[in-house]
Amino acid sequence: MAMRKRDEDVVYPNAAGIDVGASSHWVAVPRTADDQPVREFGAMTGDLHAMADWLLACGVDIVALESTGVYWIPLYEVLEQRGLTVWLVDARQMKYVPGRKSDVQDCQWLQKLMSLGLLRAAWRPAGEVCVVRAVVRQRELLLTEQASWIQRMQKALVQMNLQLAEVLTDVMGTTGQAIIRAIVAGERDPKVLAGFRHKLVKASTDDVISALTGNWREEHLFVLGQALAMFDSLAQRILECDARIDALLVPLGRHDVELAGPDKKRHKNTPRFDARAALARWAGVDLTRINGLSVATVMTLLSEIGPDLSRFTNVKHFCSWLRLCPATKISGGKTLTSGTRPSANRARQALKMAAMSLSRSDSALGAFYRRLCTRMDKPRANTAVAHKLARMVYFMLTRGEAFVDQGQQRYEEQQRQRSIAALRRRASALGFQLQPNAPTP
């Protein structure tokens, strides 16, 4: 009776487990499928195809493999192309089991857990989304590298006592770039350099001349020139990424979307093509209409999650995957923790950055953010607003609903009416009645 009960517990009888490594992979299949249920395969492409042939010969239809670095990606793609169902599982689900300290035991334990249905598959977007995601992530990496070279330019300027950052809000703006390029070209006269001052700069010409009076040391000028050359090279690579993303989004635009309202203010890091229209045609809705979501933020969101959210059962599942929901732990009727769990999810980070930009917005979301800041600290308010943005994104992508901003005044009036209703209920419970004051003439 015990054996029969154990067989009934098997959910996936034809499951295999793979312990992924850098130079080799250990694979375990059910003991009834082969005389040698555990085998080692190399990491070359031919070895991966040989592994797929052996799995198909053993009658395996579903495979579980650990998410080890980036070594799982070629294996995942080969097995998926051969018609096998591949589950990418988190190694943290198995690492707390004692005594499993070898590759052979790891793959066997992985196969056993998979056959019993005790593992959960990680979500990986469709292939077309992964292609766009790779280029968008490369663009973000280039922007980060470019920012580091801007800091090196600022350091070289400060070492020469050129206090350009004290008179300009953005050192790499129109005025800042013109001055830096003139310095690298050989100009040293502060009055000539101050002539590049744009009319919108708040600092006066005399202030700019004073800030550009320094000591022109050759080693710092050399570093400044090198940093500017790297900045320009990275800018060219970013333009190439923009062109590549534009080409990738053209065949994905399967919807005709009418863009309502003007475009939002363009920033320096905004793509150099009509990304708003291309992203709207891909998603079927214009997500940039949500306050706080810029074109760059929407591009990051769609490249990470894609426009199809059918993988998530409901909006709560989606927000939980983003780690924007409280991870409440209760033991003995007592709440131990109730905060959100840390995560490196890029979509989550993009939503939290978008929430931060709403602190001075004249919209309903901006008023909501400021009201939360009066009740809690700003990090928690930021997470709560990011959660609200995630719900809006989910409903727009799943229902095709358009976002309409109700405005700050209407939101504040709704909150006022709710406060009055709450006061009336409390007064009625205490045996009193609220009466509004007579209007003053």
Summary of the structure (lengths in Angstrom):
residues: 441
radius of gyration: 29.0
end to end distance: 89.4
largest distance: 96.6
contacts: 1225
relative contact order: 0.06
helix: 54%
strand: 7%
